[in-house]
Amino acid sequence: MPRFSANLSFQYNEYAFLDRFAAAASDGFKGVEYLFPYALAPAVLAEQLKRHGLEQVLFNAPPAGKTLADMASAWERGERGTACLPGREEEFRSGIEQALGFAKSLNCQRIHVMAGLAPADVSRSVLHATYVHNLQWAAQLAASAGVSLMIEPINGRDMPGYFLQYQSDAHAVVNEVGSEYLQVQMDIYHCQIMEGDISHKLRTYLPSRKVGHLQIAGVPNRHEPDRGELHCAAIFDEIDRLGYTGWIGCEYRPERGTAPHATRDGLGWMTR
């Protein structure tokens, strides 16, 4: 049976952020993930994990910024990563170092590294070379910390211009970088929008052991996995059959939004 982690940036939004840990634990989750931790002290987050018996499964490296304050506000400024952006290597390295510090404090083994939005005036070959070079540096640093870095293809509808959009491209980058500490974060929602054929994609990539994290949401509206065109029960059966034992992040927005108990009342798909 798959192990599901609650995504506290998407779920339990009827609660203040720090109260979401307790809500997730009370609904049976053993792991949590979220986008960014940088607005809070690591000790505050670690206390919530300890108090509620939760594992920190994943979080994102800063999307930009050289200082902690800049990193904490970069997403709201429209930043979506710097890994592929030439001229911002120093910023990228500062973010990775900060993320690894948080990972140590939170005992987290996975960090998602966002590629960035591709500038129209820079060739794809230059962006690719920058991306690979940055990831090689980052993977070497992550290896010394025992942390795995994730790269995730993201669909161009939700995030127009994102550099990495296809599973095959992500796996090609992982192979080029050549580190066991760089893996693919396969989000089934993004994959369905860009490529479809989910069962075949799972059969192609999960046996490689280069998929370090999965995420799920319903398509097309990013609600509960059983709302929309995906047959989530069949997908979970296929994941089990292929021997995947990692986490599956619930990166979806409850259909009832921030209504009281919106997340809890929508978890029927998981208990089934």
HUPE-V404074 format. One record per residue. SS is DSSP state (a for helix, b for strand, c for the rest). PSI is psi in degrees with one decimal (999 if undefined). D_FIRST is the distance of its C-alpha to the first C-alpha in Angstrom with 1 decimal. Layout:
ss:SS psi:PSI d_first:D_FIRST
ss:SS psi:PSI d_first:D_FIRST
This chain:
ss:c psi:133.5 d_first:0.0
ss:c psi:152.7 d_first:3.8
ss:b psi:121.7 d_first:6.6
ss:b psi:134.7 d_first:9.3
ss:b psi:138.9 d_first:13.0
ss:b psi:134.9 d_first:15.9
ss:b psi:108.3 d_first:18.7
ss:c psi:-4.6 d_first:21.8
ss:c psi:-23.3 d_first:24.2
ss:c psi:-36.5 d_first:22.8
ss:c psi:163.3 d_first:21.4
ss:c psi:33.0 d_first:23.4
ss:c psi:-0.7 d_first:26.6
ss:c psi:-8.7 d_first:28.4
ss:c psi:156.1 d_first:28.5
ss:c psi:153.5 d_first:30.4
ss:a psi:-49.1 d_first:28.3
ss:a psi:-21.2 d_first:28.3
ss:a psi:-11.9 d_first:27.4
ss:a psi:-26.1 d_first:24.2
ss:a psi:-48.2 d_first:22.6
ss:a psi:-40.5 d_first:23.3
ss:a psi:-42.7 d_first:22.1
ss:a psi:-43.7 d_first:18.6
ss:a psi:-39.4 d_first:18.3
ss:a psi:-22.3 d_first:19.6
ss:c psi:5.8 d_first:16.9
ss:c psi:-0.3 d_first:14.1
ss:c psi:141.4 d_first:13.5
ss:c psi:-13.2 d_first:13.7
ss:b psi:152.6 d_first:14.7
ss:b psi:154.6 d_first:17.4
ss:b psi:166.6 d_first:19.2
ss:c psi:172.7 d_first:22.4
ss:c psi:-64.4 d_first:25.1
ss:c psi:137.1 d_first:27.9
ss:c psi:2.4 d_first:28.8
ss:c psi:-10.3 d_first:32.5
ss:c psi:-6.2 d_first:34.2
ss:c psi:152.6 d_first:33.2
ss:c psi:139.7 d_first:34.0
ss:a psi:-35.7 d_first:31.2
ss:a psi:-34.1 d_first:32.1
ss:a psi:-43.6 d_first:31.5
ss:a psi:-41.9 d_first:27.9
ss:a psi:-35.2 d_first:27.3
ss:a psi:-40.8 d_first:28.6
ss:a psi:-41.8 d_first:26.1
ss:a psi:-47.2 d_first:23.2
ss:a psi:-45.1 d_first:24.6
ss:a psi:-35.4 d_first:25.7
ss:a psi:9.6 d_first:22.3
ss:c psi:40.9 d_first:20.1
ss:c psi:149.8 d_first:18.5
ss:b psi:133.1 d_first:17.8
ss:b psi:110.4 d_first:19.6
ss:b psi:-37.8 d_first:17.3
ss:b psi:148.0 d_first:19.8
ss:b psi:170.7 d_first:23.1
ss:b psi:145.4 d_first:25.8
ss:c psi:158.8 d_first:29.0
ss:c psi:139.8 d_first:32.1
ss:c psi:-14.0 d_first:32.9
ss:c psi:176.4 d_first:36.6
ss:c psi:142.6 d_first:39.2
ss:c psi:-22.4 d_first:41.2
ss:c psi:161.6 d_first:41.2
ss:a psi:-39.3 d_first:38.4
ss:a psi:-41.9 d_first:40.0
ss:a psi:-38.5 d_first:40.0
ss:a psi:-39.3 d_first:36.4
ss:a psi:-24.5 d_first:35.4
ss:a psi:1.3 d_first:37.3
ss:c psi:-38.6 d_first:36.8
ss:c psi:-44.4 d_first:34.0
ss:c psi:-22.9 d_first:36.4
ss:c psi:-0.3 d_first:39.1
ss:c psi:6.8 d_first:37.2
ss:c psi:141.0 d_first:36.2
ss:c psi:34.2 d_first:33.1
ss:b psi:157.3 d_first:33.2
ss:c psi:3.5 d_first:36.0
ss:c psi:-31.6 d_first:34.5
ss:c psi:3.9 d_first:36.3
ss:c psi:111.0 d_first:39.5
ss:c psi:142.5 d_first:42.6
ss:c psi:-6.4 d_first:44.7
ss:c psi:25.4 d_first:42.0
ss:a psi:-40.0 d_first:40.8
ss:a psi:-40.3 d_first:42.1
ss:a psi:-42.9 d_first:40.1
ss:a psi:-46.7 d_first:36.9
ss:a psi:-38.7 d_first:37.5
ss:a psi:-40.8 d_first:38.2
ss:a psi:-42.5 d_first:34.9
ss:a psi:-43.0 d_first:32.9
ss:a psi:-42.1 d_first:34.8
ss:a psi:-43.6 d_first:34.1
ss:a psi:-41.0 d_first:30.4
ss:a psi:-31.9 d_first:30.1
ss:a psi:-43.9 d_first:32.1
ss:a psi:-40.5 d_first:29.7
ss:a psi:-39.2 d_first:26.7
ss:a psi:-44.5 d_first:28.5
ss:a psi:-33.3 d_first:29.2
ss:a psi:1.0 d_first:25.6
ss:c psi:45.4 d_first:24.0
ss:c psi:134.9 d_first:22.1
ss:c psi:-1.1 d_first:21.3
ss:b psi:134.7 d_first:21.1
ss:b psi:126.9 d_first:23.9
ss:b psi:126.8 d_first:24.1
ss:c psi:113.0 d_first:27.6
ss:c psi:140.8 d_first:29.0
ss:b psi:-43.6 d_first:31.5
ss:c psi:167.3 d_first:33.9
ss:b psi:131.0 d_first:35.9
ss:c psi:118.7 d_first:38.1
ss:c psi:140.3 d_first:41.8
ss:c psi:-24.2 d_first:43.8
ss:c psi:12.7 d_first:46.6
ss:c psi:132.5 d_first:44.7
ss:c psi:152.2 d_first:43.9
ss:a psi:-32.2 d_first:40.3
ss:a psi:-37.4 d_first:41.3
ss:a psi:-43.1 d_first:42.4
ss:a psi:-42.4 d_first:39.3
ss:a psi:-45.8 d_first:37.2
ss:a psi:-40.7 d_first:39.3
ss:a psi:-43.4 d_first:39.1
ss:a psi:-51.1 d_first:35.3
ss:a psi:-43.6 d_first:34.9
ss:a psi:-46.1 d_first:37.5
ss:a psi:-41.8 d_first:36.0
ss:a psi:-33.9 d_first:32.5
ss:a psi:-44.3 d_first:34.0
ss:a psi:-46.5 d_first:35.7
ss:a psi:-40.4 d_first:32.7
ss:a psi:-35.8 d_first:30.4
ss:a psi:-41.8 d_first:33.1
ss:a psi:-41.3 d_first:33.3
ss:a psi:-37.2 d_first:29.5
ss:a psi:-39.5 d_first:29.4
ss:a psi:-21.6 d_first:31.9
ss:a psi:-5.1 d_first:29.7
ss:c psi:29.2 d_first:26.5
ss:c psi:139.3 d_first:24.9
ss:b psi:135.6 d_first:23.3
ss:b psi:141.6 d_first:24.7
ss:b psi:139.9 d_first:22.9
ss:b psi:139.5 d_first:24.8
ss:c psi:121.6 d_first:23.5
ss:c psi:130.4 d_first:25.1
ss:c psi:137.1 d_first:26.0
ss:c psi:149.3 d_first:27.4
ss:c psi:-5.7 d_first:31.2
ss:c psi:-47.7 d_first:31.2
ss:c psi:-33.3 d_first:29.7
ss:c psi:78.1 d_first:31.4
ss:c psi:134.9 d_first:34.4
ss:c psi:2.0 d_first:35.7
ss:b psi:138.1 d_first:32.7
ss:c psi:-38.8 d_first:33.3
ss:c psi:115.4 d_first:29.8
ss:c psi:-16.1 d_first:28.4
ss:c psi:145.0 d_first:27.0
ss:a psi:-43.0 d_first:24.2
ss:a psi:-37.7 d_first:26.7
ss:a psi:-41.0 d_first:29.0
ss:a psi:-43.7 d_first:26.5
ss:a psi:-33.1 d_first:25.6
ss:a psi:-39.5 d_first:29.4
ss:a psi:-44.9 d_first:30.0
ss:a psi:-43.5 d_first:27.5
ss:a psi:-38.3 d_first:29.2
ss:a psi:-41.7 d_first:32.6
ss:a psi:-40.8 d_first:31.9
ss:c psi:32.3 d_first:30.7
ss:c psi:137.3 d_first:28.9
ss:c psi:-10.5 d_first:25.6
ss:c psi:11.5 d_first:25.5
ss:b psi:123.7 d_first:25.3
ss:b psi:175.3 d_first:22.2
ss:b psi:135.8 d_first:21.1
ss:b psi:108.4 d_first:19.3
ss:b psi:106.6 d_first:18.0
ss:b psi:114.3 d_first:18.1
ss:a psi:-32.3 d_first:17.2
ss:a psi:-51.6 d_first:19.7
ss:a psi:-40.5 d_first:22.5
ss:a psi:-41.5 d_first:21.7
ss:a psi:-40.9 d_first:21.9
ss:a psi:-42.5 d_first:25.2
ss:a psi:-34.4 d_first:26.8
ss:c psi:-31.2 d_first:25.6
ss:c psi:-162.9 d_first:23.4
ss:c psi:48.7 d_first:21.9
ss:a psi:-45.7 d_first:18.4
ss:a psi:-42.5 d_first:16.9
ss:a psi:-40.5 d_first:19.8
ss:a psi:-42.6 d_first:19.5
ss:a psi:-43.8 d_first:16.0
ss:a psi:-30.4 d_first:17.2
ss:a psi:-43.0 d_first:20.3
ss:a psi:-31.8 d_first:19.1
ss:a psi:-39.3 d_first:15.7
ss:a psi:-18.7 d_first:17.2
ss:a psi:-16.9 d_first:20.0
ss:c psi:19.6 d_first:18.0
ss:c psi:4.1 d_first:20.1
ss:b psi:113.3 d_first:17.5
ss:b psi:-11.5 d_first:16.9
ss:b psi:142.6 d_first:15.2
ss:b psi:153.5 d_first:13.8
ss:b psi:156.9 d_first:14.9
ss:b psi:145.9 d_first:14.8
ss:c psi:157.1 d_first:17.5
ss:c psi:150.5 d_first:19.1
ss:c psi:131.7 d_first:22.1
ss:c psi:-3.9 d_first:25.0
ss:c psi:3.7 d_first:25.3
ss:c psi:37.9 d_first:22.5
ss:c psi:-158.0 d_first:21.4
ss:c psi:147.2 d_first:18.1
ss:c psi:-24.2 d_first:15.8
ss:c psi:7.9 d_first:16.7
ss:c psi:111.3 d_first:20.4
ss:c psi:-152.9 d_first:22.1
ss:c psi:-10.0 d_first:21.9
ss:c psi:142.6 d_first:18.3
ss:c psi:86.4 d_first:16.1
ss:a psi:-34.1 d_first:12.9
ss:a psi:-41.2 d_first:10.8
ss:a psi:-37.2 d_first:12.2
ss:a psi:-44.6 d_first:11.6
ss:a psi:-37.3 d_first:7.8
ss:a psi:-40.9 d_first:8.1
ss:a psi:-40.2 d_first:10.6
ss:a psi:-44.1 d_first:8.9
ss:a psi:-44.2 d_first:6.4
ss:a psi:-33.3 d_first:9.7
ss:c psi:-3.1 d_first:11.6
ss:c psi:16.7 d_first:10.0
ss:c psi:127.1 d_first:9.6
ss:c psi:7.6 d_first:8.5
ss:c psi:-168.3 d_first:10.5
ss:b psi:153.9 d_first:10.5
ss:b psi:114.4 d_first:10.7
ss:b psi:134.8 d_first:13.9
ss:b psi:75.2 d_first:14.9
ss:c psi:68.0 d_first:18.3
ss:c psi:158.7 d_first:19.7
ss:c psi:118.8 d_first:22.7
ss:c psi:138.3 d_first:22.3
ss:c psi:-30.9 d_first:24.5
ss:c psi:9.9 d_first:26.6
ss:c psi:-124.4 d_first:27.3
ss:c psi:16.7 d_first:28.7
ss:c psi:152.4 d_first:29.4
ss:c psi:131.1 d_first:28.7
ss:c psi:23.0 d_first:25.0
ss:a psi:-44.2 d_first:24.2
ss:a psi:-49.6 d_first:20.8
ss:a psi:-45.1 d_first:19.8
ss:a psi:-16.0 d_first:21.1
ss:c psi:9.0 d_first:19.1
ss:c psi:11.1 d_first:15.6
ss:a psi:-35.3 d_first:15.3
ss:a psi:-34.4 d_first:13.1
ss:a psi:-42.8 d_first:10.4
ss:a psi:-28.9 d_first:11.1
ss:c psi:999 d_first:11.2
